[in-house]
Each structure stands twice: as C-alpha cells, then as structure tokens.
C-alpha cells in the first residue's frame, strides 16, 4: 500500500515539475544578473550540503 502512495506522490511531483518547466519556457526571456547567479550558486550549494548530510 505504501508503495502505491509513494508512486502516486512521485507521479504528482513529476507532473508539477513539468507544468512549472513549461510555464518557465512560455515566459519572457530576461538576461541573468550577477545577483541571479549568486542566488543560483547559493541554492545549489545548500542542496549539495543537504544531500551530503543525508548520506549514511
């Protein structure tokens, strides 16, 4: 039963991601600023740190 719930949650998350990606592709193009890149780097580093902490 849990496996079915997890599969359904994964499917819904993938659908949501696809919808957000399509929305982004339809949006107006803008150049990335230095602040944009800094934010991207900070978010990526936070993601890597979190992934490293969750390793056994």
N, C-alpha and C positions, 0 to 999 in steps of 0.2 A: 504494500500500500504506500509506504513512504517513497519507494522508488517512483511510483506513478506521480506523486505530488511533486517530487524534485524534477521529474521530466517536464511536467506541466509548467513549473516555475521557470525552468530554463527556457522553454519554448516562448513563454510570455516575455522574458527578458530579451531574447533574441529579436522578437517582433518589435519591442520597444526601441531597441538599438537601431534596427533597420529603419524604423519610422523617423528617428532623430537624425540618422545619417542622410536620409532622403530630404528631410527638411533643410538640413545644412547645405545640401547640394543645390537646392532651389533658391537659397538666399543670395543676397547681393555680395559680390566679391569685394573684399577690402584688403588692403596691404596690412601685414602684421607689423606691429610696432615693437620697439625694444621691450616695452612693458609686457606685451603679449608673449614674447619669447621667454622672458623672465618667469612669468606665471606658468607657462608650459613646463619649463625646467623644474620649477618648484613642485608642481603636481607630479611630474614623473619621478623625481627623487623621493617624494613622500610615498608613492606607490611602490617603488623598489624597496624602501626601508620596511614598509609594512609586510611585503612579501617575504623579506629575509627573516623578519621576526616570527612569522608563522611557520617557518621550516622547523622540522624536528631536530 
